[in-house]
Amino acid sequence: MNVIEPAPLVHMSMSSDKKWLALCVNGEPVDKRSNGVSMAVAGTSQWVCNLNTGEAFPIAPEANSSWAGVWSPEGKTLAFFADIGGKARLWLWDSTNHSLHLAADLVVRPFFGFEKPIWTKDGKQIIVKSMPNTPINENDFYSNWEKSSPNTNISQRVKVFDTGNLSAQKVTEDLDNWADRYRAEISMITVENGLATTLCSGLRPVGMKLSTDGDYLAFTHCLGEENIDTQQNIFELWTCPLISSDTSEVKCVPSKIHMMYGLSFSWGNDNKSIYYTTNGPLSDGGLWVVNTSTNVSELLFQDKTNHLGHDFESPKVLQNEDVVMIAGGKLWYYSSTSEMLNPFPFPEERSIVAGFPITKDNRMVVQTHEPIEGRDGFWNINCVTGEANPILEEPKGHLPWFEGGAAYCDHMNETIAYLFQDVDLPPTIRVFDVASKSGTTITLSKLKTDTFGTSEIIRWKGEHQELRGALLLPKNSKGRVPAIIRVYPGSMQSTNVRLFGMSPSVCDNHQIFASYGYAVFLPDLPMKRTHEPAEEITKTIADAYEALIKHPNIDSERIGILGHSFGGYSTLVAITKLPHFKAAIVSSGIGNLISYYTQFDINSNLNYGSIEDGQFNIGATLWEERERYVRNSPLFEFHKIQTPVLITQGTRDHLCYAEAGPIFSSLNRLNKTAQLVLYDDEDHYQGTWRRENLEDYYERVLKWLDKYL
């Protein structure tokens, strides 16, 4: 739990002189709320690393949360957010003398970690999202909801909900509730004097990008979810001039764009065209362009077989206005003259994970993944000729740049700074010089490694494809050892084989189990979305189990199963259908699709979408297919369970907190062996839990496994 790991979705930043790397690391969740610090970044810590000396350290240790550091154009000053003094504001750190000073006494209000400060081209101003002057709904911004005061006005304490036209009402509710997490002003701070100018107000900006010449800002404005039974977000695209005080020039260009995070857009070289791709369950996956002078949008390319949507990767525009995009593990080239889309030729066994900006000579560095041997790397691609050359590849795990895993700088000579890891190696920085193909390594975490296990890949034949699973074995294990299968159907977990502890998160580090003598198996569990999730889950888990027990070091009589959220539901399904498991851990699970489907909570969206068309994919309403809901609810077959079940639940989990009690009380009535552990004031995912509760959770899980395995 002392591993230093990158904070999710907070991008690294390398200074233009290549002397410094800014990275944001995860910290412990904080109980004290700071004004302007969202649930997405609470507890993070802004670090810098001297790339010459290898020294890495936090620059605002007095802050509860600090994040989103980005270097100035000349590379000397880091702008970042920190809640020093109890409110989030913009701070500046000088790399020449390590001094820290407040940029402006303005409360900032980004939600995600990728909503970083934006330096203007000349480095004289910084653009940020700031706190609105009008009252705002904060329920979905902070990680803890404040209780109403006894003196609260009656109109605020009484809440009224009407059914009416739910589809139309849902959009309205979203606008007034969860989408308000993005509500903010867009402000520009002058570095010299700390004065702030409001560029735009009254909207919900998310992604923000400067035009090529730096005169305009484009940003997405979140409208919320499109329909009640989908998980499709919709946005408007707006532009704002930076060199004019005329607020009438702040305008919406296209409206109702399908995106998930509002990030997949880029300016063209003419400073008036904006290219974007759509993504999400209702999106067309097409490439679009809008002329910001005429506000006319045009669909450039759409193909049902090649969906171009990506949550974080934007279209990248070449000098000739042709466009390259990363989608589906491939790099695509759209020709503005032929109006055709073609994939770049690339070795078939490698997928393209992410890409850095296009260089002036139309080259692009991409991050790649080769799944057979688990090799990650970087390649250099000429976007005009299509020539691709490897820069480096290694049997290690890399995180994409958009997950905070890499930074690239081509000023003077090319340098890549990235985090690499392996099952027994915590995230470590490497600074790689492309020309000399040499690098230096910088260790962040100080851990004892003598109990770390080793990993390997197990393969088996699925119904339509070869499947794989990542197996973590205890160090120096002799004979057959007990094993835990971690399940999350719909995911290809074998890709975690090169991650430290076979997990992207410290709170799920499976070396905890290996150090106590347990093997851990993470199988691929694809789903075909047949509207019968329980049947699919049972089949895929049964196949994975059979593949696991063939391993010579696994004791087939001592197999446990563990799952969180949808994985918790899947664990309950498995132990009602399969007699193999001797212990089960259900974390934030769902036992009854009927009660979950009809659950109502004022701080949470309704669950219709996730049940009908989302993760569970029942494909109908309860009243259309009542027996299907019963058939796919494990609770109705709890009488078949022979496996001891440990149930854990945070009491502030507004996704499925109401499920844990009925799961336990049903097992109790049936005289089954079960234990329910409630963690007061904790949320859905253990990654947000206080350390003492996370430690208690693992102590109880290990005791449960020791007792029954």
N, C-alpha and C positions, 0 to 999 in steps of 0.2 A: 504493500500500500504506500510505500515511500517512493515509488517510481515517479520520475519526472517525465511526463508525457505531454505532447502538444494539446492545447485546448482545441476542441472540435470547431472546424470552420473558421478559424482565425488564421489568416494567411501570414506566412513569414515575409520579411522585407529585408533585402540586402542593400546596404548603402552603395552609392554609385562609385565610391573609391574602393569598394570591396574590403574595407577594414572591419565592418561591423555587420552583424546579423541580428535582427530583431525577431524574437519568437515569443509566443504566448503559451504558457503552460497551465495545466489544470491545477487547481488547489482544492482545499476543503470547502464544502458549502458553508456559507455564513448565515447565521440566524438573524443578524441585524440588517434591516433593509436600508439601503442607501438610495436616495433620490436619483433616478436615472439609470440604475443598474438593473438590467433585465434578468429574468431567470436563465437566459441562454449564456450569460457571461459571468454570473455571480460566482465569486471565489477564484477567478482566473488571476494570473500574475504575469505582468509584462517583464520579460527578460531581454537582455542584450548579451551578445557573445562577441568578444574580440577575436576576429578570425586570424590574427597574427599570433596572439599569445595563447588562445584557447580558453581564456578566462570567461566564464558565463555567470551572470548574476542578475537578480531582480533590481529594477531601478526605482521602484516605489514600494518598498517593504512596509511602509506605514499604511498603505491602502488595503482595504478588504478585497477589492477587485480592481484590476488594471489590465488593459487589453488594447488590441488594434493598433499597435505601433507601426508607423510608416515613415520612412526617411524622406527628408527634404530633397529637392532636386540636386543640390550641391553635395548632399551626403553627410552633412555635419550634425543635423538636428533631427531628433526623433519626435514626432507628434503622436500622442497616444491618449487614451481615456483612463482616468483613475478617480476613485471616490475618496480621495484624501479630504478630510473634513466632513465626511458624511454625504456628499453629493458628487455625482459624476460630472467631471469637467475636463476640458482639454488641457493637457500639460505638455511641456517641451523639455526634452533632455538634450543637453549639449555634450557631444561625444569628446570634445577637446578638453573639457575640464570636469566632466561628469556632474555638472550642475543641473538642477531641476527648478523650473519656475512655471507658474500658472500662465497659460496663454490668454485666458479671458474668464471672468467670473460669470460664466453662462452655463447653466445646467444642460448637459447634452442628453440625448435620448435615442441612441441606436438600440435596436433589439438584438439582431444577430451579431456575432463576432466579425463577420465579413463586412459589416457596414463601417468601414474605416474612415478616418479623416482623409480628405482629398486636398493635396497641395495644388495651388495654381501653378501654371507653367513657370512663372518667374519666382516662385517660392515666397511671395509676399503675403499671400492670403491662404487660409485653410477653410475648407467647406465641411460643415458637420450637420448632423441632425440634432436639433435642440428642443427643449421642453416647450410645449404650447402654453400660451397665456390663458387659455380657457380650460374649464374643468374637463376631466377626461376619465374614461372607464379604465381602471388599472387591473382588472381581474386577471387578464391573460398576459400581463407584462411582468409582474413580479412572481416569484416562486411561492410566496405565501400570501394568503388573502387576509386582510385585516378584518377583525370582527367589528360589527357595528357598535358604536357607543350607545349607552342607554339614552343619551340625550340627542341621538340622531333624529332628524326630522322625520315625521311619519311617512311623508311621500318618498323618502329614501329607504325606509325600512320595509315598506309593503311592495311586493313585486307581483305583477299581474301578467298572466300569459294567456293569449287567445289562440285557438286553433286556426280558424279562418282559412285563408289560402296559404298553406304551409310552404309551398315552393317559393312564393313571392316573399312571405314573411321571413323565411330562413335567410335570404339575402339581406333583408333589413336587419335582422338580429345580428348577423355577422358584422355588418357595418358598424353596429353599435356596441359589439362585444369583442370577439377575439381579434378582428382586424384592427381594432384600436390599439393593439400592441405596437403598430407601426406609426401611429399618429405622431407627428412632430413638425416643427418648423425646419426649413432649410436655411441655415445661417452661414455667413462668410465672415471669418475673423481675420482682422489685419494683424499680422505678427508683430509689427513694430510698436503698436500702441494698445493692442488688445480690444479694439473697438469691434463690435459685431453688427453686421447688417443683415436684415431678414430678406432672403431672396424669394421665399415662397412660404405660405402658411395655409393651414386648414386642410391638409391632405395627409395621406399615409404613404410617404415615400419609402422605398426599400432599396433597390439597386440604383446607384448613381454613377455616372461616367461623364468625363470631360470630352468635349469635341476635340478633334485632332489639333486644331489651332488654339484650343484652350479658351475660346470666347463664349462657349455655351456649355450648359450642364443638361444632360438628359437623365431622367429618373422615371422609375415605375411607381405608380400609385395603386395600392391594393384596394380592390373593391370587395373582397371576401370570397366566399364559395359561390359557385354559380347556381347549384341546385341543392336541395335538401338531401338527396340520395346519392351524391357524388362527393369526391374529395378533390374537386377541380377548382383551383384558385383562378381568379380573373383579375387583370390589371389594365390600367391605362398607361400610356407612355406620354410623358410631358417633357417639354423643353423650357429652359430658363436662361436668359442672357446674363452674363457676368459683368458686362461692360456698360450696361444701361440701367437706369433707375426706373424705367417705365415698367411697372408691374403688369401692364396689359400685355406685355410680350411673353409673359409666362402662360403657356398654352398647352392644351391636350392635343396630341397628334392622333394616333389611332386609339380606339377604345375597345374594351372587352377582349383583351389578348389572353389566351390560355398560357399560363406559366405556373410554376410551383413556387419559386422564390423571387421571381421578377428580375433575374440576372442575365438571361440569355439574349443580350442585345449589344451591338457595337456601332460606333460611328464609322461612316465611310470617310474616305480621304478628301471628299469635296466639302466636308463640314456641314452638309445639309441632308445627307442620307443617313438613315439609321437602319441597320439590318438586324433582324431578330428571328429566332426560331421559337416555335410553340412546343409546349410539353405538358404532360398531365394526362389523366385518363380520358378526357374529352377532346384533347387537342388533335389537330390535323398533322402535327409533326412536320410542318412545312417550313420553308425559308421564305421570309417576307422582307420587304423594304418599304420604308415610308419616306416621302419627301417632306421635310419639315417646313419648307416654304409653302407648299400647296396643301399639306396635310393629307395627301393621297397615298394610300397603301396599295401595294401590289404583291400578289403571291408569285414568287419567282419559281418555286419548285415544290411539288408535293407528290409523294409516291407511297402508296399503302405498304409496300414491302420494305421501305427504307425510312423509318421514322427518325427525323433529325433532332428531336427534342433532347435537351440535356439540362439537368438542374443547375449546373454551375458553369459549364463551358459556353462561351459566347461564339457566334460566328466571327471569323478573323478575316479581315479585308486586305487583299493584296494591293500593290500599287496600281494595277490595271483594273481595279474594282471587281476582280474575280474573288470568290469567297471560299474559304476552307472551314470545315466543321468537323468536330469529333462527336461521333454518336455510334452506339452499338459496338464499341471496340474498334471502330475503323475511322480513318481520316478520309473525309469526302471533299471533292473539289467541284465547285459549281462554276461553270464558264459563263460569263455574262454575254459572250458573243454567240455561242452555240445553244445557250440556255439548257445545257445538259448537266447532269450530276453523275460523277464517276468516283469510285473509290481509288485511293492511291495504292499502287502495288506494294505489298508488305508481306513479310514471311507469315504464312497462315497460322503458325502455332503461337504467334504473338498478338496480343490485343493492345490497342492504344488506349491508355487510361486517361491522359490529360495532356494539355499542351500549353506552352508559354507563348507570349506575344510574338507576332511576326517581326523579324528583324528588317532593317532597311533594304537588305539584299534578298528579301522574300524567302528567307529560311525560317525554320521553326524547330525548336527542340521539343520533343514529346516524351512523356513517361510511358513505359511499356510494361507489360506483364506476360510472362511465358508460364502457363499453368502446369505443364508436364513435370518440369524439374523445379518449379517454384522460383524462377529467376525474374527479378525486376531490373529495370534499367532505364537508360536515356538514349534516344536516337536523334540524329540530326537529319531533317528532311528538307530538300530543296522543293519549295512549293510550286515552282515553275516547271522543272524537269521531272519531278517525282523521285529523284535519286534519294535513297535513304541509307544512312551509314550509322552503325552503332557507336555511341560515345563510351558507354560502359554497361555491362550486365553482370549481375552477381546473384548467388543463391541466398538472397536476403529479401526481407520485406520492406517496401517503400510505401509511403503514403502520398497520394496525389497532392499537388500544390494547394488545391482548394480545401483540403483537409488539414492544412497547416504543416505539410510534410516536405516542402521543397521551395527554393527560391532560385531564380536565374538572373544573371546580369551579363549583358554582352558589351558593356562599355569598355573600350580599349581591348580587352581579351575576354573570352567567355569563361565564366565561373558558375558552377552549380553548387549550392549548399543544400544538403538534404538530410533527412533522418532515415537511418537504416536500422533494422532490427531483425532478430530471429527468435525462435521459440524460447531460447535460453539467454537472449541478449536484449536488454531494455533499449528503448530508442536512443540512438547515438548520432551525433552530428558528424557529417563528413563534408569537407570543403574540397571540391574537385576542380582542378584546372584542366580545361578541355584540351588546350594545345599540348601540354606536356603529359597529359593523362596521368597526373599524379595528384595525390590528395593527402590531407591531414585529418585526423580523427579527434573529436572532442567528446569526452565522456560527461554525461550529465548526472546519472544516478549512481549512487554508491551503495551497492547491494552485495550481500553474501551470495555466492553462486553455487555452493557445494551441494545444495539439495535440488537444483533445477533438473527437470527431466528432459528427454529428447523426443523429437517428433518424427513421424513417418506418414506416408500415404498408404491407405488401403483402397483397393479398387474392386468393384463388383459390377455386374451387368444389371442395369435397370431395364424397365419395360421397353424404352425406346432409345436409351443412350447408356454409355458407360458412366458410372457414378463413382465418386471418390469420397473418402472421409479422412480427416486429419486426426491422427492418434498421438496422444501425448503419453509416454511411458515414464514411470518413475525411474530415477537414476539408480543404476546397478541393481535393478529388480531381478530377483532370482525366483524361478518357478512361475507359477501362474498368479496373477494379481487381480484384485477386484477392479471393476471399471464403472464409470459413469458415462451414460450417453446424454449429451446435451442436445435438445431438439428445438428446432425452429423451422417448421415446414415452410417451403417457399424460398428458402435461402440455400445458397451453395457454400456451406460452412468450411469446406476444404480449403478455400482461398485463404483461410486464417493460418495455414500451416507455418508461415514464415513470420507471423506476428508474435511479439513477446507474450508468452503464456497462451498463445493461440487466441488472442482477443485484442480488439482495438481499444479496450477500456481496462483501466486498473481494477475497477470493481468486479470485473469478470475474469481476472487473471487465473487461468487454470493451473499455474504452477503452485497455487495454494493447495490444490488437491494432490498434485504429484509429490509435493514435499511430505505429504502424509501417507504416501504409498499407494495412491489410487491412480489408475490410468483414466484418461478422459478422451472420449471419442466425439468428434464433431462431424457428423455425416452430411453429405448433400441430400436434401429432401425436396426435390422439385414437386410442384403441384400443377395439375392440368386444368384446374378451375372447372370441375364437372358439376358443381352445385351440390356435391356430396363430400364435404371436407373431411368428415370423420373416416369415411371409407378410404380416401386417398392417404390420409395421415397414417392410418393403421398399416396400409400396404408398404409405404415408404419406410416407416420405422421398423417394421418386421424384416424387410430386406436388409436394412443397415445392421440390425441386430445379428442376423445370420452371418453377414460378412465379418462382423467384429469377433464373434466367438470362434471363428476359424483361425484366429491369430494364436500362435503357440504360447504367448505370454499372458493370455486373458483367461481368467477363471469364469467359465460360462455359468457357474452356479452363484456367482456374486456380481450381478449386474444391476446397477441402479439407473434411474432416469431423472433428469432435471430439466425444467423449462420455465421461462419467464414470459408473462403476458400471453401472446398467442402461443408461445412455447409452453406456457402453463396449461392452457386449454388442451394443447396437443398431448401433454403428459397425462392429463386426466383421460383423454380418449384412449391412449395407449394402454393404460393399466386397467381399463374396463374391457379391452379386447384381447390383450396379450398377457399370458400368465408368467412371463419370464422374469419380471423385475422384482427384486427383493427389497427395494427402497425407492421412494419417489419424493421429489421436492417440487412443490408447485408454488411459484412466486408470481403474485399479481395475476392469477389465472382466472379463467371463465369456465363455469361449470354448466350454466343453463343459458342457452341462446335466447330463450323466450324472455327471461328476466333481464338479460343484458340488452336485448333489442328494445325493450320497453322502458329501460332505466331512464330516469329524468334527474338531472342535476343542474342547478342554475349556473354553475361555474363551468359547465362542460357542454360541448356540442352533443346533439342526439346521436345515437349509435346506428341509425338506420343505414347510413351509407356503408359503414364497414361490414355490416352483416349482409345486406342485400347484394352489393356489387363490389365491396372492397375485399379485405383480407379473408373473410369467411366465405364470401361469394355463394350465399344460399340461392340467389337468383330470383327471389320472389318475396313478397310480403308474408308476414305470419298468417294472415287470413287467406292467402292464396295457397300456401303449402304448409299447413299446420303440422302434418306428420313428418315433413322433412326437417322442421325445426326440432321436433322431439327426437327424431332419429339421429340428429347431429349434436344433440346435447348430452354429454357424458353423464350428467346427473341422473338421468333416467335408467342408467345401467350401473349405478354405484353398488348395487347389491352383488355384482360380479367381482368387485375389487378384492384382491387378496394381499395387495401390496401396502405396507405401512406408508402413510402419506404425511409429510411435513408441509404445512400451508403457511406461507408468510405474506404479509400485506401491510402496506403503509396506509395509515388512516386518512391521509390527505390525498389519496389517489383518486382523482375525479374521473378516471377512465373506467375502473372496474372495482372500486372499493366495496360495492354492495354485494359482490360475488363470494368473497371469502367466508363470510358468516354462514350462508346457506350451504356452501360446500362442506364446511366443518359439521354443522348441525345435522346434515343428512348422513354423513359418515358415522356420527355419534349415534344417531337413531338406529343405524344398521349394525351397530356394535363392531365397527371397523376400527383398526388402529390408526389414529390420526392425532395430530397436534396442530393447533392454530397459534401463530405468534403475530401479534399486531404491534406495529411500530408507530407510536404516536407522532403525529404531525410530520410524517414522511410521505414523499410523493411516490409516483408509479415506479420509477426506475432507481435502483440502488446507487447509481452514479451521482444522484443528487442528495444522498443521505449523509447525515453527520457521521463522522468517523466512528464514534463509539457504537452507534447502531449498526454500522456495516461490520465492525469487528464482532459484535454480538451475533449478527446474522451468520457469519461464517463459523463461529464457534458452535452454534446450534446445528448448522448443516453438517459439520464434521462429526459432531456427537451422534447425529441421526444415522449417518453413514457407518460410523464405527459400530453402532448398536446392531444394525440390520444387514450390513455387508461383511 
